[in-house]
Amino acid sequence: MIFHHGFWVGCVLIVTLGCGSKQADDDHTPAVGGDAGTGGTSAGGSSLGGTGAVGGAGKPAGAGGAGAAGAGAAGTGQGAAGAGAAGAGTDGTCTKTFGTPELLIGNTPGVLRQSLAVTGDDLELYYEERRAGAAHIMLRKRSDRNAAFGDATELDSSIWSWCTPIEDPSIDVSDDGLRLYLTCVDTDTPNGDGGYTSSPIRVAERPTRAAAFSLNPTAAGIANVSLSVTQDELTAFWSDFSQSITPRSLMATRPSKAEPFGSPVPIPGLQDNVRNPELANDGLHLFGSIELSDKTYDVVMFTRPSPGASFAPATVADLVLEHTFDSVDDPSTSAIEGTSDYTPTLSGDCKSLYFMRRTVTTGGNATSEIFVAKR
């Protein structure tokens, strides 16, 4: 069984980013913070400039705005400097500085949790559980993002009834929580190319969050595992194992939500070993899991200068979560011992990062837990 949307495969891929722990701070050289404030415009007398925009995490405040000319006399005030704030910058950009991960869902023996998805407002968390030889899609809700999630409830299995018993659904949810995107891939049976055959993309829909999901009978394209859709639902990303157990990083687009996704193309700039690609809503940062030199996987953030441009290669400085050096792989076993972080899943404002932590110990015993790191 491959552990997908964060999973194990039998082949080892090695990407050497360097050794040692991740640096705690985001950048040694801070970037510019928020935009300058707008100057005063009151007629006649002097007026104060506007307050500078709030800076992003670890970034200096924006400069004060110069006073703009008033109707009768020039404004003379200078805008106040905006204070720096943790989290996404005021322009909506994402950063990779998160707090210490908190355990959200602990390990349950005999249960493999995978394929995380969260709504844009951070109020509904979806994930798959594989137990007793079958897949189950679970949902936890809350009414306030600062409160704890409620108990898990199981979605009606009719929305993935088109999967065979040996196929695991990969899931993602739209930001508004009204559409659930699914693929079903058999990761136990290699195809003629040695990989795993791709699946139709299916969509389960509901008119409101209070209603149940209903499966749309029409396929919305073809994809593989670790399916993720963008905020506007016009681009899909996934890890593609269709030709090899070394995944390719693919994407597909469509002109509207009423049409299927088109033919897949490589994600610009990404190497072919990135698992669980997840694009932040700013369109500039993509989170994924890659293999470090000790054969386990860690979450990194890829960056590009503008939407549509290529992502720069990830380095050790792009690690999002501190690497766990807890054990050394035993080459005499088929299992890869150690701790890996998979399935990075972001809230719409990039202030909550959910992920799966999978730990394999000597003898092949494993735990699967779900964590959240916040800004």
C-alpha positions in Angstrom: 0.0 0.0 0.0 1.3 3.4 -0.9 0.5 6.1 1.6 -0.8 8.8 -0.7 -1.5 12.5 -0.4 1.5 11.9 1.7 2.6 8.2 1.3 5.3 5.7 1.1 6.6 3.9 -2.0 9.1 1.1 -2.3 11.6 3.1 -4.4 13.9 5.6 -2.7 14.3 9.1 -4.2 17.2 11.2 -2.9 17.2 15.0 -3.0 20.0 16.4 -0.9 19.2 19.8 0.5 22.0 19.8 3.1 22.3 18.7 6.7 21.3 20.2 10.1 18.2 21.8 11.4 16.1 24.4 9.8 17.0 28.0 10.8 14.4 29.4 13.1 14.0 32.8 11.5 12.4 33.4 8.1 15.2 35.4 6.5 18.4 37.1 7.7 17.7 40.1 5.5 14.1 41.4 6.1 12.0 42.3 3.1 10.0 45.5 2.9 6.9 45.5 4.9 3.5 47.1 4.0 2.9 49.8 1.5 3.3 53.4 2.5 0.2 55.1 3.9 -1.8 57.6 2.0 -1.3 61.2 2.9 -4.0 63.5 4.3 -6.4 65.2 1.9 -8.5 67.5 4.1 -9.2 70.9 2.6 -7.4 74.0 4.0 -5.4 72.9 7.1 -2.8 70.4 7.6 -3.8 66.8 8.0 -2.0 63.6 9.1 -0.9 61.0 6.5 -2.4 57.6 6.5 -1.1 54.7 8.6 1.4 52.5 6.9 0.2 49.0 6.0 1.0 46.2 8.4 4.2 44.3 7.5 4.4 40.5 7.0 6.0 38.1 9.5 9.5 39.2 10.4 9.3 42.2 8.0 9.7 45.9 8.9 6.7 48.2 8.9 5.7 50.1 5.9 6.9 53.7 5.6 4.6 56.5 6.6 2.7 58.2 3.8 3.5 61.7 2.7 0.8 64.3 3.2 -1.2 64.8 0.0 -2.3 68.3 -1.1 -5.5 69.5 0.5 -8.2 71.4 -1.2 -7.0 74.7 0.3 -3.5 74.0 1.5 -0.9 71.2 1.3 -1.2 68.5 3.8 1.8 68.3 6.1 1.4 65.2 8.2 3.4 62.0 7.8 1.7 58.7 8.1 2.4 56.5 11.1 4.5 53.4 10.5 2.6 50.2 10.3 3.5 47.6 12.9 4.9 44.2 11.7 2.6 41.3 12.3 3.0 37.5 12.2 1.4 35.6 9.4 0.6 36.5 5.8 1.5 40.0 4.7 -1.2 42.5 4.2 -1.0 42.0 0.4 -2.1 38.4 1.0 1.3 36.8 0.5 2.3 33.7 2.4 5.4 33.1 4.4 7.0 29.9 5.8 7.3 31.0 9.4 4.9 28.9 11.5 4.8 28.2 15.2 5.5 24.9 17.0 3.2 22.2 15.5 0.3 21.1 17.7 -1.1 17.6 17.7 -4.6 17.7 16.4 -5.5 14.0 15.9 -3.5 11.4 17.6 -2.5 7.9 16.4 -5.1 5.1 16.4 -3.7 1.6 16.0 -4.9 0.1 12.8 -6.0 3.4 11.2 -4.0 5.2 8.5 -5.0 8.8 8.1 -4.2 10.7 4.9 -5.4 13.1 2.2 -6.1 16.2 4.2 -8.3 19.2 3.1 -9.5 22.3 4.8 -12.0 25.0 3.9 -10.7 28.5 3.2 -12.2 29.8 6.5 -10.4 27.1 8.5 -13.7 25.8 9.9 -14.0 22.3 8.2 -11.3 19.7 8.1 -11.6 16.6 5.9 -9.4 13.6 5.7 -9.4 9.9 4.7 -9.1 7.0 7.1 -8.1 3.6 5.9 -9.3 1.0 8.4 -10.6 -2.6 8.2 -9.6 -2.7 4.6 -11.8 0.2 3.5 -11.7 3.9 2.9 -13.7 6.4 5.0 -13.9 10.2 4.5 -14.1 12.0 7.8 -15.1 15.6 8.6 -14.6 17.7 11.7 -16.2 21.1 12.1 -16.1 24.1 14.3 -17.8 27.5 14.4 -14.8 29.5 15.4 -11.3 29.0 14.1 -9.8 29.6 17.5 -11.9 26.8 19.0 -11.2 23.1 18.9 -12.7 20.9 16.2 -15.7 18.8 17.1 -15.9 15.0 16.9 -15.4 13.4 13.5 -18.4 12.4 11.4 -18.2 10.2 8.4 -19.5 11.3 5.0 -21.9 9.2 3.0 -19.8 6.6 1.2 -21.9 7.1 -2.0 -19.7 10.0 -3.0 -16.8 7.6 -3.5 -18.8 4.5 -4.3 -17.2 4.5 -7.8 -13.8 3.6 -6.2 -13.0 0.0 -5.9 -12.3 -1.4 -2.4 -8.5 -1.4 -3.0 -8.5 2.2 -4.2 -8.0 5.2 -1.8 -9.7 8.5 -2.6 -7.5 11.6 -2.7 -9.6 14.6 -1.7 -9.6 18.4 -1.7 -12.4 20.8 -0.8 -13.2 24.1 -2.3 -12.6 27.2 -0.2 -16.3 27.8 0.2 -16.8 24.2 1.3 -19.4 23.4 -1.4 -17.4 21.1 -3.7 -15.3 18.1 -2.8 -12.8 17.0 -5.5 -11.8 13.3 -5.6 -9.6 10.8 -7.5 -9.4 7.1 -6.8 -6.1 5.4 -7.6 -5.1 1.8 -6.9 -1.7 2.1 -5.4 -1.3 -1.7 -4.8 -1.3 -2.8 -8.4 1.4 -1.4 -10.7 0.4 -0.9 -14.3 2.5 -1.8 -17.4 4.8 1.2 -16.8 5.5 0.3 -13.2 3.3 3.1 -11.9 -0.3 3.5 -10.9 -3.1 4.2 -13.3 -4.6 7.7 -13.2 -8.2 8.3 -12.2 -11.1 10.5 -13.3 -11.6 13.6 -11.3 -15.0 13.5 -9.7 -16.8 16.3 -7.9 -19.3 16.0 -5.0 -21.4 19.1 -4.6 -23.9 20.7 -2.2 -25.9 23.9 -2.3 -25.0 24.9 1.3 -22.8 23.7 4.1 -25.8 22.4 5.9 -26.7 20.1 3.0 -25.2 16.7 2.1 -22.8 16.2 -0.7 -24.1 14.6 -3.9 -21.8 13.1 -6.5 -21.8 14.7 -10.0 -22.0 11.9 -12.5 -19.7 13.7 -15.0 -15.9 13.5 -14.7 -14.1 16.7 -14.4 -10.8 15.5 -16.0 -8.1 13.0 -15.3 -5.5 13.1 -12.4 -3.6 10.9 -10.0 -3.0 11.1 -6.3 -2.6 14.1 -3.9 -5.2 16.2 -5.8 -5.3 19.9 -4.9 -7.3 22.7 -6.5 -6.6 26.4 -6.4 -8.8 29.0 -4.8 -10.7 29.8 -8.1 -10.9 26.0 -8.8 -9.5 26.5 -12.3 -6.2 24.8 -11.8 -5.5 21.3 -10.3 -2.2 20.0 -9.0 -1.2 16.5 -8.2 1.6 14.0 -7.8 1.5 11.7 -10.9 2.6 8.1 -10.5 1.0 7.0 -13.8 4.4 6.2 -15.5 6.6 5.4 -12.5 6.8 5.2 -8.8 8.9 8.3 -9.0 6.1 10.9 -9.1 5.9 13.8 -11.6 4.6 17.2 -10.5 1.7 17.9 -12.8 -1.1 20.5 -13.2 -4.1 21.1 -15.5 -6.3 24.1 -16.1 -9.8 24.9 -17.3 -11.5 28.1 -18.4 -14.5 27.7 -16.0 -15.8 25.4 -13.3 -18.5 24.2 -15.7 -15.8 22.5 -17.9 -13.3 19.7 -17.3 -9.6 20.2 -16.6 -7.5 20.0 -19.7 -4.4 17.9 -20.5 -1.8 17.8 -17.8 1.5 19.7 -18.0 4.5 19.8 -15.6 4.3 22.4 -12.8 6.9 25.0 -14.0 10.1 24.8 -12.1 9.2 21.8 -9.8 11.4 18.7 -9.8 9.7 15.4 -10.3 9.8 14.2 -6.7 7.5 16.7 -5.0 4.6 15.1 -3.2 1.3 16.7 -2.2 1.6 20.0 -4.0 -0.6 22.7 -2.5 -0.7 26.3 -3.9 -1.2 29.1 -1.4 -4.0 31.5 -2.3 -1.5 34.2 -3.1 -0.5 32.2 -6.2 3.2 32.7 -5.4 4.0 30.0 -2.9 3.6 26.2 -3.3 4.0 23.8 -0.4 5.0 20.2 -0.9 6.9 17.3 0.7 10.3 16.3 -0.6 12.9 13.7 0.5 15.9 14.7 2.6 19.2 12.8 2.8 18.0 10.5 5.6 15.2 9.1 3.3 12.3 10.8 5.1 10.1 13.6 3.8 9.8 17.2 4.9 7.5 20.1 4.0 9.1 22.9 2.0 7.8 26.1 0.4 8.6 26.8 -3.3 8.4 30.5 -4.4 7.9 32.2 -7.7 8.0 36.0 -8.5 4.5 36.1 -10.1 1.6 33.8 -11.0 2.4 31.9 -14.1 6.2 32.1 -13.6 8.4 29.1 -12.7 9.0 28.2 -9.1 12.6 28.4 -7.9 14.2 25.2 -6.7 13.8 24.5 -3.0 16.8 24.5 -0.7 17.3 23.7 3.0 16.3 27.3 3.7 12.9 26.6 2.4 12.0 24.0 5.0 8.7 25.0 6.7 8.9 22.6 9.7 11.9 21.7 11.6 13.2 18.3 10.5 12.9 15.4 12.9 16.2 13.4 13.2 14.7 10.6 15.4 16.1 7.4 13.8 18.3 6.0 11.1 16.8 3.9 8.3 17.7 0.2 8.5 18.7 -0.8 5.0 18.1 -4.5 5.8 14.3 -3.9 6.0 11.8 -2.9 3.3 10.4 -0.1 5.5 11.9 3.3 5.7 12.3 4.0 9.4 12.0 7.6 10.6 9.5 10.5 10.7 8.1 12.1 7.6 5.7 15.1 7.2 3.3 14.9 4.3 0.2 16.5 2.9 0.7 20.2 3.7 -2.8 21.8 3.6 -3.3 25.6 4.1 -6.2 27.7 5.3 -7.2 30.5 2.8 -5.2 33.1 4.7 -2.1 30.9 5.1 -2.3 31.2 8.8 -2.9 27.5 9.5 -0.9 24.7 8.1 -2.2 21.1 8.5 -0.1 18.1 7.8 0.2 14.4 8.3 3.1 13.1 10.4 4.0 9.5 9.8 6.6 7.7 12.0 7.9 4.2 11.2 10.0 2.4 13.8 12.2 -0.6 13.6 10.1 -3.6 12.7 7.8 -1.6 10.5 5.5 -0.4 13.2 4.0 3.0 12.2 1.9 5.8 13.6 -0.1 8.4 11.7 -1.0 11.7 13.3 -2.4 15.0 12.1 -0.8 18.2 13.3 -1.4 21.9 12.7 1.1 24.7 12.8 -0.2 28.3 13.1 1.1 31.9 12.6 
